[in-house]
């Protein structure tokens, strides 16, 4: 069976104080992040950190895209301006200053590496 050339993925969840991988580009595909947005549904301003992670051999490199970025009460924010390409195995990691108040959504186009 042939692999799909393009796949669209939507990823949603709640960011917590513990850093978590929210998307990893699968083997054989590049992931193009079209949208990454968070919303603060809580009663206080919360902070969000978003990182790109790449592992080559035994070396892992984390690159902060946002660090302790404040999201005011009842507000949302776009975490990435433009598009972000993740090579096979690259991940996005997220954490927030609260375990329940920050919701996220990602829209990703996975395209087959040929």
Backbone as XML, in Angstrom:
<?xml version="1.0"?>
<chain id="A" units="angstrom">
  <residue number="1" name="UNK">
    <atom name="N" x="0.842" y="-1.177" z="0.000"/>
    <atom name="CA" x="0.000" y="0.000" z="0.000"/>
    <atom name="C" x="0.888" y="1.241" z="0.000"/>
  </residue>
  <residue number="2" name="UNK">
    <atom name="N" x="0.575" y="2.175" z="-0.848"/>
    <atom name="CA" x="1.345" y="3.420" z="-0.956"/>
    <atom name="C" x="1.047" y="4.337" z="0.219"/>
  </residue>
  <residue number="3" name="UNK">
    <atom name="N" x="2.059" y="5.090" z="0.630"/>
    <atom name="CA" x="1.878" y="6.064" z="1.696"/>
    <atom name="C" x="1.207" y="7.314" z="1.141"/>
  </residue>
  <residue number="4" name="UNK">
    <atom name="N" x="0.403" y="7.959" z="1.960"/>
    <atom name="CA" x="-0.257" y="9.198" z="1.553"/>
    <atom name="C" x="0.790" y="10.296" z="1.369"/>
  </residue>
  <residue number="5" name="UNK">
    <atom name="N" x="0.624" y="11.083" z="0.314"/>
    <atom name="CA" x="1.547" y="12.176" z="0.033"/>
    <atom name="C" x="1.412" y="13.294" z="1.065"/>
  </residue>
  <residue number="6" name="UNK">
    <atom name="N" x="0.162" y="13.666" z="1.395"/>
    <atom name="CA" x="-0.110" y="14.733" z="2.362"/>
    <atom name="C" x="-1.172" y="14.273" z="3.349"/>
  </residue>
  <residue number="7" name="UNK">
    <atom name="N" x="-0.940" y="14.536" z="4.616"/>
    <atom name="CA" x="-1.901" y="14.241" z="5.675"/>
    <atom name="C" x="-2.067" y="15.490" z="6.529"/>
  </residue>
  <residue number="8" name="UNK">
    <atom name="N" x="-3.293" y="15.822" z="6.888"/>
    <atom name="CA" x="-3.536" y="16.943" z="7.790"/>
    <atom name="C" x="-3.836" y="16.395" z="9.179"/>
  </residue>
  <residue number="9" name="UNK">
    <atom name="N" x="-3.250" y="17.012" z="10.182"/>
    <atom name="CA" x="-3.447" y="16.606" z="11.564"/>
    <atom name="C" x="-3.870" y="17.809" z="12.396"/>
  </residue>
  <residue number="10" name="UNK">
    <atom name="N" x="-4.794" y="17.583" z="13.315"/>
    <atom name="CA" x="-5.158" y="18.585" z="14.310"/>
    <atom name="C" x="-4.857" y="17.988" z="15.678"/>
  </residue>
  <residue number="11" name="UNK">
    <atom name="N" x="-4.104" y="18.726" z="16.470"/>
    <atom name="CA" x="-3.697" y="18.261" z="17.791"/>
    <atom name="C" x="-4.237" y="19.257" z="18.817"/>
  </residue>
  <residue number="12" name="UNK">
    <atom name="N" x="-4.941" y="18.762" z="19.826"/>
    <atom name="CA" x="-5.460" y="19.633" z="20.879"/>
    <atom name="C" x="-5.108" y="19.047" z="22.238"/>
  </residue>
  <residue number="13" name="UNK">
    <atom name="N" x="-5.102" y="19.908" z="23.240"/>
    <atom name="CA" x="-4.833" y="19.435" z="24.584"/>
    <atom name="C" x="-4.756" y="20.579" z="25.578"/>
  </residue>
  <residue number="14" name="UNK">
    <atom name="N" x="-4.376" y="20.233" z="26.784"/>
    <atom name="CA" x="-4.204" y="21.209" z="27.867"/>
    <atom name="C" x="-2.750" y="21.180" z="28.293"/>
  </residue>
  <residue number="15" name="UNK">
    <atom name="N" x="-2.105" y="22.332" z="28.239"/>
    <atom name="CA" x="-0.701" y="22.431" z="28.661"/>
    <atom name="C" x="-0.622" y="22.352" z="30.181"/>
  </residue>
  <residue number="16" name="UNK">
    <atom name="N" x="0.431" y="21.721" z="30.672"/>
    <atom name="CA" x="0.623" y="21.597" z="32.118"/>
    <atom name="C" x="1.976" y="22.179" z="32.503"/>
  </residue>
  <residue number="17" name="UNK">
    <atom name="N" x="2.261" y="22.170" z="33.792"/>
    <atom name="CA" x="3.536" y="22.703" z="34.271"/>
    <atom name="C" x="4.696" y="21.794" z="33.903"/>
  </residue>
  <residue number="18" name="UNK">
    <atom name="N" x="4.403" y="20.547" z="33.603"/>
    <atom name="CA" x="5.438" y="19.628" z="33.150"/>
    <atom name="C" x="5.579" y="19.714" z="31.635"/>
  </residue>
  <residue number="19" name="UNK">
    <atom name="N" x="6.800" y="19.855" z="31.164"/>
    <atom name="CA" x="7.030" y="19.947" z="29.725"/>
    <atom name="C" x="6.574" y="18.663" z="29.034"/>
  </residue>
  <residue number="20" name="UNK">
    <atom name="N" x="5.798" y="18.824" z="27.948"/>
    <atom name="CA" x="5.265" y="17.661" z="27.242"/>
    <atom name="C" x="5.423" y="17.835" z="25.737"/>
  </residue>
  <residue number="21" name="UNK">
    <atom name="N" x="5.707" y="16.720" z="25.076"/>
    <atom name="CA" x="5.758" y="16.719" z="23.618"/>
    <atom name="C" x="4.323" y="16.694" z="23.099"/>
  </residue>
  <residue number="22" name="UNK">
    <atom name="N" x="3.979" y="17.680" z="22.258"/>
    <atom name="CA" x="2.616" y="17.728" z="21.737"/>
    <atom name="C" x="2.533" y="17.305" z="20.278"/>
  </residue>
  <residue number="23" name="UNK">
    <atom name="N" x="3.680" y="17.245" z="19.594"/>
    <atom name="CA" x="3.700" y="16.760" z="18.215"/>
    <atom name="C" x="5.125" y="16.346" z="17.865"/>
  </residue>
  <residue number="24" name="UNK">
    <atom name="N" x="5.227" y="15.213" z="17.165"/>
    <atom name="CA" x="6.500" y="14.757" z="16.621"/>
    <atom name="C" x="6.275" y="14.378" z="15.172"/>
  </residue>
  <residue number="25" name="UNK">
    <atom name="N" x="7.100" y="14.917" z="14.283"/>
    <atom name="CA" x="6.993" y="14.580" z="12.863"/>
    <atom name="C" x="7.340" y="13.104" z="12.683"/>
  </residue>
  <residue number="26" name="UNK">
    <atom name="N" x="6.449" y="12.340" z="12.038"/>
    <atom name="CA" x="6.695" y="10.905" z="11.900"/>
    <atom name="C" x="7.837" y="10.571" z="10.941"/>
  </residue>
  <residue number="27" name="UNK">
    <atom name="N" x="8.350" y="9.375" z="11.057"/>
    <atom name="CA" x="9.416" y="8.900" z="10.170"/>
    <atom name="C" x="8.919" y="8.944" z="8.727"/>
  </residue>
  <residue number="28" name="UNK">
    <atom name="N" x="9.727" y="9.529" z="7.858"/>
    <atom name="CA" x="9.395" y="9.602" z="6.449"/>
    <atom name="C" x="8.570" y="10.809" z="6.052"/>
  </residue>
  <residue number="29" name="UNK">
    <atom name="N" x="8.190" y="11.615" z="7.031"/>
    <atom name="CA" x="7.375" y="12.798" z="6.767"/>
    <atom name="C" x="8.014" y="14.045" z="7.378"/>
  </residue>
  <residue number="30" name="UNK">
    <atom name="N" x="7.746" y="15.186" z="6.776"/>
    <atom name="CA" x="8.032" y="16.479" z="7.398"/>
    <atom name="C" x="6.701" y="17.033" z="7.873"/>
  </residue>
  <residue number="31" name="UNK">
    <atom name="N" x="6.692" y="17.663" z="9.022"/>
    <atom name="CA" x="5.483" y="18.283" z="9.555"/>
    <atom name="C" x="5.577" y="19.791" z="9.389"/>
  </residue>
  <residue number="32" name="UNK">
    <atom name="N" x="4.602" y="20.365" z="8.726"/>
    <atom name="CA" x="4.567" y="21.811" z="8.552"/>
    <atom name="C" x="3.474" y="22.347" z="9.476"/>
  </residue>
  <residue number="33" name="UNK">
    <atom name="N" x="3.887" y="23.067" z="10.508"/>
    <atom name="CA" x="2.928" y="23.620" z="11.465"/>
    <atom name="C" x="2.303" y="24.860" z="10.831"/>
  </residue>
  <residue number="34" name="UNK">
    <atom name="N" x="1.007" y="24.756" z="10.553"/>
    <atom name="CA" x="0.278" y="25.846" z="9.910"/>
    <atom name="C" x="-0.288" y="26.818" z="10.942"/>
  </residue>
  <residue number="35" name="UNK">
    <atom name="N" x="-0.631" y="26.289" z="12.111"/>
    <atom name="CA" x="-1.221" y="27.095" z="13.173"/>
    <atom name="C" x="-0.845" y="26.485" z="14.507"/>
  </residue>
  <residue number="36" name="UNK">
    <atom name="N" x="-0.493" y="27.326" z="15.460"/>
    <atom name="CA" x="-0.262" y="26.896" z="16.840"/>
    <atom name="C" x="-0.837" y="27.998" z="17.718"/>
  </residue>
  <residue number="37" name="UNK">
    <atom name="N" x="-1.895" y="27.684" z="18.432"/>
    <atom name="CA" x="-2.589" y="28.709" z="19.204"/>
    <atom name="C" x="-2.916" y="28.183" z="20.592"/>
  </residue>
  <residue number="38" name="UNK">
    <atom name="N" x="-2.916" y="29.093" z="21.561"/>
    <atom name="CA" x="-3.325" y="28.762" z="22.927"/>
    <atom name="C" x="-4.404" y="29.730" z="23.377"/>
  </residue>
  <residue number="39" name="UNK">
    <atom name="N" x="-5.193" y="29.282" z="24.340"/>
    <atom name="CA" x="-6.210" y="30.124" z="24.960"/>
    <atom name="C" x="-6.113" y="29.961" z="26.467"/>
  </residue>
  <residue number="40" name="UNK">
    <atom name="N" x="-6.220" y="31.072" z="27.179"/>
    <atom name="CA" x="-6.226" y="31.059" z="28.641"/>
    <atom name="C" x="-7.678" y="31.092" z="29.089"/>
  </residue>
  <residue number="41" name="UNK">
    <atom name="N" x="-8.153" y="29.986" z="29.660"/>
    <atom name="CA" x="-9.546" y="29.902" z="30.094"/>
    <atom name="C" x="-9.686" y="30.114" z="31.606"/>
  </residue>
  <residue number="42" name="UNK">
    <atom name="N" x="-8.598" y="30.475" z="32.259"/>
    <atom name="CA" x="-8.602" y="30.618" z="33.712"/>
    <atom name="C" x="-8.763" y="32.053" z="34.182"/>
  </residue>
  <residue number="43" name="UNK">
    <atom name="N" x="-8.756" y="32.238" z="35.505"/>
    <atom name="CA" x="-8.991" y="33.554" z="36.105"/>
    <atom name="C" x="-7.732" y="34.397" z="36.299"/>
  </residue>
  <residue number="44" name="UNK">
    <atom name="N" x="-6.561" y="33.895" z="35.880"/>
    <atom name="CA" x="-5.303" y="34.626" z="36.069"/>
    <atom name="C" x="-4.470" y="34.569" z="34.786"/>
  </residue>
  <residue number="45" name="UNK">
    <atom name="N" x="-3.593" y="35.550" z="34.635"/>
    <atom name="CA" x="-2.636" y="35.501" z="33.535"/>
    <atom name="C" x="-1.732" y="34.288" z="33.732"/>
  </residue>
  <residue number="46" name="UNK">
    <atom name="N" x="-1.468" y="33.545" z="32.637"/>
    <atom name="CA" x="-0.609" y="32.375" z="32.685"/>
    <atom name="C" x="0.527" y="32.546" z="31.688"/>
  </residue>
  <residue number="47" name="UNK">
    <atom name="N" x="1.613" y="31.836" z="31.893"/>
    <atom name="CA" x="2.769" y="31.901" z="31.001"/>
    <atom name="C" x="2.913" y="30.587" z="30.241"/>
  </residue>
  <residue number="48" name="UNK">
    <atom name="N" x="3.342" y="30.698" z="28.975"/>
    <atom name="CA" x="3.510" y="29.528" z="28.116"/>
    <atom name="C" x="4.934" y="29.501" z="27.567"/>
  </residue>
  <residue number="49" name="UNK">
    <atom name="N" x="5.507" y="28.310" z="27.516"/>
    <atom name="CA" x="6.796" y="28.090" z="26.872"/>
    <atom name="C" x="6.605" y="27.054" z="25.776"/>
  </residue>
  <residue number="50" name="UNK">
    <atom name="N" x="7.133" y="27.357" z="24.577"/>
    <atom name="CA" x="7.061" y="26.449" z="23.436"/>
    <atom name="C" x="8.480" y="26.245" z="22.912"/>
  </residue>
  <residue number="51" name="UNK">
    <atom name="N" x="8.865" y="24.974" z="22.719"/>
    <atom name="CA" x="10.215" y="24.649" z="22.257"/>
    <atom name="C" x="10.177" y="23.718" z="21.043"/>
  </residue>
  <residue number="52" name="UNK">
    <atom name="N" x="11.176" y="23.874" z="20.197"/>
    <atom name="CA" x="11.456" y="22.928" z="19.117"/>
    <atom name="C" x="12.552" y="22.012" z="19.638"/>
  </residue>
  <residue number="53" name="UNK">
    <atom name="N" x="12.402" y="20.703" z="19.422"/>
    <atom name="CA" x="13.410" y="19.751" z="19.883"/>
    <atom name="C" x="13.873" y="18.874" z="18.720"/>
  </residue>
  <residue number="54" name="UNK">
    <atom name="N" x="15.192" y="18.768" z="18.577"/>
    <atom name="CA" x="15.787" y="17.904" z="17.545"/>
    <atom name="C" x="16.858" y="17.047" z="18.203"/>
  </residue>
  <residue number="55" name="UNK">
    <atom name="N" x="16.824" y="15.756" z="17.886"/>
    <atom name="CA" x="17.841" y="14.843" z="18.377"/>
    <atom name="C" x="18.596" y="14.277" z="17.183"/>
  </residue>
  <residue number="56" name="UNK">
    <atom name="N" x="19.913" y="14.446" z="17.204"/>
    <atom name="CA" x="20.794" y="13.886" z="16.181"/>
    <atom name="C" x="21.810" y="13.023" z="16.917"/>
  </residue>
  <residue number="57" name="UNK">
    <atom name="N" x="21.748" y="11.722" z="16.672"/>
    <atom name="CA" x="22.620" y="10.802" z="17.412"/>
    <atom name="C" x="22.261" y="10.835" z="18.887"/>
  </residue>
  <residue number="58" name="UNK">
    <atom name="N" x="23.239" y="11.200" z="19.710"/>
    <atom name="CA" x="22.988" y="11.273" z="21.154"/>
    <atom name="C" x="22.811" y="12.715" z="21.633"/>
  </residue>
  <residue number="59" name="UNK">
    <atom name="N" x="22.816" y="13.666" z="20.691"/>
    <atom name="CA" x="22.714" y="15.077" z="21.055"/>
    <atom name="C" x="21.296" y="15.595" z="20.819"/>
  </residue>
  <residue number="60" name="UNK">
    <atom name="N" x="20.683" y="16.111" z="21.878"/>
    <atom name="CA" x="19.356" y="16.719" z="21.780"/>
    <atom name="C" x="19.493" y="18.223" z="21.947"/>
  </residue>
  <residue number="61" name="UNK">
    <atom name="N" x="18.898" y="18.960" z="21.017"/>
    <atom name="CA" x="18.929" y="20.411" z="21.063"/>
    <atom name="C" x="17.511" y="20.940" z="21.217"/>
  </residue>
  <residue number="62" name="UNK">
    <atom name="N" x="17.274" y="21.738" z="22.252"/>
    <atom name="CA" x="15.994" y="22.423" z="22.460"/>
    <atom name="C" x="16.164" y="23.886" z="22.103"/>
  </residue>
  <residue number="63" name="UNK">
    <atom name="N" x="15.256" y="24.391" z="21.281"/>
    <atom name="CA" x="15.268" y="25.801" z="20.899"/>
    <atom name="C" x="13.945" y="26.425" z="21.312"/>
  </residue>
  <residue number="64" name="UNK">
    <atom name="N" x="14.001" y="27.405" z="22.202"/>
    <atom name="CA" x="12.801" y="28.065" z="22.673"/>
    <atom name="C" x="12.235" y="28.958" z="21.568"/>
  </residue>
  <residue number="65" name="UNK">
    <atom name="N" x="10.967" y="28.752" z="21.250"/>
    <atom name="CA" x="10.256" y="29.634" z="20.331"/>
    <atom name="C" x="9.558" y="30.737" z="21.125"/>
  </residue>
  <residue number="66" name="UNK">
    <atom name="N" x="9.079" y="30.379" z="22.301"/>
    <atom name="CA" x="8.517" y="31.322" z="23.284"/>
    <atom name="C" x="8.981" y="30.854" z="24.655"/>
  </residue>
  <residue number="67" name="UNK">
    <atom name="N" x="9.285" y="31.814" z="25.540"/>
    <atom name="CA" x="9.701" y="31.448" z="26.885"/>
    <atom name="C" x="8.933" y="32.289" z="27.883"/>
  </residue>
  <residue number="68" name="UNK">
    <atom name="N" x="8.141" y="31.626" z="28.731"/>
    <atom name="CA" x="7.317" y="32.304" z="29.736"/>
    <atom name="C" x="6.519" y="33.461" z="29.131"/>
  </residue>
  <residue number="69" name="UNK">
    <atom name="N" x="5.907" y="33.199" z="27.986"/>
    <atom name="CA" x="5.112" y="34.204" z="27.277"/>
    <atom name="C" x="3.775" y="34.370" z="27.997"/>
  </residue>
  <residue number="70" name="UNK">
    <atom name="N" x="3.439" y="35.592" z="28.457"/>
    <atom name="CA" x="2.210" y="35.783" z="29.220"/>
    <atom name="C" x="0.958" y="35.766" z="28.341"/>
  </residue>
  <residue number="71" name="UNK">
    <atom name="N" x="-0.049" y="35.025" z="28.802"/>
    <atom name="CA" x="-1.354" y="34.978" z="28.144"/>
    <atom name="C" x="-2.370" y="35.525" z="29.150"/>
  </residue>
  <residue number="72" name="UNK">
    <atom name="N" x="-2.903" y="36.728" z="28.896"/>
    <atom name="CA" x="-3.843" y="37.332" z="29.841"/>
    <atom name="C" x="-5.147" y="36.536" z="29.983"/>
  </residue>
  <residue number="73" name="UNK">
    <atom name="N" x="-5.903" y="36.876" z="30.994"/>
    <atom name="CA" x="-7.195" y="36.258" z="31.274"/>
    <atom name="C" x="-8.097" y="36.371" z="30.041"/>
  </residue>
  <residue number="74" name="UNK">
    <atom name="N" x="-8.762" y="35.264" z="29.694"/>
    <atom name="CA" x="-9.721" y="35.213" z="28.580"/>
    <atom name="C" x="-9.141" y="35.671" z="27.251"/>
  </residue>
  <residue number="75" name="UNK">
    <atom name="N" x="-7.859" y="35.436" z="27.031"/>
    <atom name="CA" x="-7.211" y="35.816" z="25.766"/>
    <atom name="C" x="-6.628" y="34.575" z="25.096"/>
  </residue>
  <residue number="76" name="UNK">
    <atom name="N" x="-6.356" y="34.724" z="23.823"/>
    <atom name="CA" x="-5.667" y="33.678" z="23.083"/>
    <atom name="C" x="-4.449" y="34.293" z="22.408"/>
  </residue>
  <residue number="77" name="UNK">
    <atom name="N" x="-3.547" y="33.441" z="21.954"/>
    <atom name="CA" x="-2.342" y="33.935" z="21.284"/>
    <atom name="C" x="-1.877" y="32.913" z="20.256"/>
  </residue>
  <residue number="78" name="UNK">
    <atom name="N" x="-1.390" y="33.429" z="19.152"/>
    <atom name="CA" x="-0.760" y="32.595" z="18.145"/>
    <atom name="C" x="0.691" y="32.400" z="18.568"/>
  </residue>
  <residue number="79" name="UNK">
    <atom name="N" x="1.122" y="31.152" z="18.665"/>
    <atom name="CA" x="2.459" y="30.857" z="19.169"/>
    <atom name="C" x="3.529" y="30.923" z="18.095"/>
  </residue>
  <residue number="80" name="UNK">
    <atom name="N" x="3.130" y="30.777" z="16.837"/>
    <atom name="CA" x="4.082" y="30.783" z="15.732"/>
    <atom name="C" x="3.570" y="31.735" z="14.667"/>
  </residue>
  <residue number="81" name="UNK">
    <atom name="N" x="4.410" y="32.671" z="14.282"/>
    <atom name="CA" x="4.071" y="33.572" z="13.181"/>
    <atom name="C" x="4.583" y="32.947" z="11.900"/>
  </residue>
  <residue number="82" name="UNK">
    <atom name="N" x="3.725" y="32.704" z="10.944"/>
    <atom name="CA" x="4.138" y="32.023" z="9.725"/>
    <atom name="C" x="4.092" y="30.520" z="9.916"/>
  </residue>
  <residue number="83" name="UNK">
    <atom name="N" x="4.913" y="29.807" z="9.178"/>
    <atom name="CA" x="4.939" y="28.342" z="9.215"/>
    <atom name="C" x="6.236" y="27.871" z="9.878"/>
  </residue>
  <residue number="84" name="UNK">
    <atom name="N" x="6.188" y="26.663" z="10.417"/>
    <atom name="CA" x="7.372" y="26.048" z="11.003"/>
    <atom name="C" x="7.483" y="24.634" z="10.448"/>
  </residue>
  <residue number="85" name="UNK">
    <atom name="N" x="8.622" y="24.304" z="9.848"/>
    <atom name="CA" x="8.844" y="22.975" z="9.292"/>
    <atom name="C" x="9.588" y="22.121" z="10.315"/>
  </residue>
  <residue number="86" name="UNK">
    <atom name="N" x="9.024" y="20.959" z="10.610"/>
    <atom name="CA" x="9.655" y="19.992" z="11.499"/>
    <atom name="C" x="10.101" y="18.806" z="10.658"/>
  </residue>
  <residue number="87" name="UNK">
    <atom name="N" x="11.392" y="18.500" z="10.699"/>
    <atom name="CA" x="11.906" y="17.338" z="9.986"/>
    <atom name="C" x="11.515" y="16.073" z="10.751"/>
  </residue>
  <residue number="88" name="UNK">
    <atom name="N" x="11.587" y="14.938" z="10.073"/>
    <atom name="CA" x="11.256" y="13.658" z="10.713"/>
    <atom name="C" x="11.946" y="13.548" z="12.068"/>
  </residue>
  <residue number="89" name="UNK">
    <atom name="N" x="11.175" y="13.239" z="13.098"/>
    <atom name="CA" x="11.714" y="13.084" z="14.444"/>
    <atom name="C" x="11.748" y="14.347" z="15.275"/>
  </residue>
  <residue number="90" name="UNK">
    <atom name="N" x="11.624" y="15.525" z="14.647"/>
    <atom name="CA" x="11.569" y="16.779" z="15.410"/>
    <atom name="C" x="10.268" y="16.843" z="16.201"/>
  </residue>
  <residue number="91" name="UNK">
    <atom name="N" x="10.309" y="17.504" z="17.349"/>
    <atom name="CA" x="9.128" y="17.615" z="18.212"/>
    <atom name="C" x="8.879" y="19.049" z="18.633"/>
  </residue>
  <residue number="92" name="UNK">
    <atom name="N" x="7.622" y="19.320" z="19.001"/>
    <atom name="CA" x="7.250" y="20.561" z="19.682"/>
    <atom name="C" x="6.926" y="20.197" z="21.120"/>
  </residue>
  <residue number="93" name="UNK">
    <atom name="N" x="7.472" y="20.972" z="22.062"/>
    <atom name="CA" x="7.239" y="20.770" z="23.487"/>
    <atom name="C" x="6.553" y="21.993" z="24.048"/>
  </residue>
  <residue number="94" name="UNK">
    <atom name="N" x="5.606" y="21.783" z="24.962"/>
    <atom name="CA" x="4.899" y="22.906" z="25.566"/>
    <atom name="C" x="4.829" y="22.718" z="27.076"/>
  </residue>
  <residue number="95" name="UNK">
    <atom name="N" x="4.824" y="23.844" z="27.779"/>
    <atom name="CA" x="4.554" y="23.852" z="29.214"/>
    <atom name="C" x="3.905" y="25.184" z="29.554"/>
  </residue>
  <residue number="96" name="UNK">
    <atom name="N" x="3.229" y="25.220" z="30.691"/>
    <atom name="CA" x="2.594" y="26.463" z="31.127"/>
    <atom name="C" x="2.755" y="26.614" z="32.632"/>
  </residue>
  <residue number="97" name="UNK">
    <atom name="N" x="2.369" y="27.766" z="33.122"/>
    <atom name="CA" x="2.511" y="28.050" z="34.551"/>
    <atom name="C" x="1.359" y="27.480" z="35.379"/>
  </residue>
  <residue number="98" name="UNK">
    <atom name="N" x="0.412" y="26.792" z="34.720"/>
    <atom name="CA" x="-0.751" y="26.225" z="35.410"/>
    <atom name="C" x="-1.104" y="24.897" z="34.747"/>
  </residue>
  <residue number="99" name="UNK">
    <atom name="N" x="-1.704" y="23.989" z="35.487"/>
    <atom name="CA" x="-2.033" y="22.673" z="34.951"/>
    <atom name="C" x="-3.389" y="22.566" z="34.267"/>
  </residue>
  <residue number="100" name="UNK">
    <atom name="N" x="-4.221" y="23.616" z="34.325"/>
    <atom name="CA" x="-5.577" y="23.475" z="33.792"/>
    <atom name="C" x="-6.059" y="24.625" z="32.898"/>
  </residue>
  <residue number="101" name="UNK">
    <atom name="N" x="-5.384" y="25.746" z="32.902"/>
    <atom name="CA" x="-5.952" y="26.955" z="32.283"/>
    <atom name="C" x="-5.534" y="27.226" z="30.843"/>
  </residue>
  <residue number="102" name="UNK">
    <atom name="N" x="-4.513" y="26.554" z="30.335"/>
    <atom name="CA" x="-4.029" y="26.828" z="28.980"/>
    <atom name="C" x="-4.375" y="25.660" z="28.061"/>
  </residue>
  <residue number="103" name="UNK">
    <atom name="N" x="-5.239" y="25.954" z="27.075"/>
    <atom name="CA" x="-5.580" y="24.962" z="26.053"/>
    <atom name="C" x="-4.832" y="25.315" z="24.777"/>
  </residue>
  <residue number="104" name="UNK">
    <atom name="N" x="-4.413" y="24.278" z="24.027"/>
    <atom name="CA" x="-3.689" y="24.525" z="22.782"/>
    <atom name="C" x="-4.328" y="23.772" z="21.627"/>
  </residue>
  <residue number="105" name="UNK">
    <atom name="N" x="-4.057" y="24.276" z="20.420"/>
    <atom name="CA" x="-4.461" y="23.606" z="19.192"/>
    <atom name="C" x="-3.362" y="23.815" z="18.157"/>
  </residue>
  <residue number="106" name="UNK">
    <atom name="N" x="-3.040" y="22.734" z="17.453"/>
    <atom name="CA" x="-2.072" y="22.782" z="16.361"/>
    <atom name="C" x="-2.758" y="22.271" z="15.104"/>
  </residue>
  <residue number="107" name="UNK">
    <atom name="N" x="-2.425" y="22.868" z="13.992"/>
    <atom name="CA" x="-2.832" y="22.374" z="12.685"/>
    <atom name="C" x="-1.544" y="22.081" z="11.928"/>
  </residue>
  <residue number="108" name="UNK">
    <atom name="N" x="-1.376" y="20.816" z="11.510"/>
    <atom name="CA" x="-0.122" y="20.380" z="10.915"/>
    <atom name="C" x="-0.391" y="19.675" z="9.587"/>
  </residue>
  <residue number="109" name="UNK">
    <atom name="N" x="0.379" y="20.035" z="8.585"/>
    <atom name="CA" x="0.392" y="19.325" z="7.313"/>
    <atom name="C" x="1.610" y="18.412" z="7.301"/>
  </residue>
  <residue number="110" name="UNK">
    <atom name="N" x="1.378" y="17.114" z="7.236"/>
    <atom name="CA" x="2.468" y="16.154" z="7.129"/>
    <atom name="C" x="2.647" y="15.822" z="5.652"/>
  </residue>
  <residue number="111" name="UNK">
    <atom name="N" x="3.851" y="15.994" z="5.144"/>
    <atom name="CA" x="4.112" y="15.734" z="3.738"/>
    <atom name="C" x="5.217" y="14.688" z="3.602"/>
  </residue>
  <residue number="112" name="UNK">
    <atom name="N" x="4.986" y="13.748" z="2.712"/>
    <atom name="CA" x="5.892" y="12.615" z="2.523"/>
    <atom name="C" x="7.234" y="13.081" z="1.990"/>
  </residue>
  <residue number="113" name="UNK">
    <atom name="N" x="8.315" y="12.620" z="2.623"/>
    <atom name="CA" x="9.666" y="12.906" z="2.131"/>
    <atom name="C" x="9.979" y="11.915" z="1.014"/>
  </residue>
  <residue number="114" name="UNK">
    <atom name="N" x="10.315" y="12.430" z="-0.125"/>
    <atom name="CA" x="10.581" y="11.531" z="-1.264"/>
    <atom name="C" x="11.989" y="11.639" z="-1.735"/>
  </residue>
</chain>
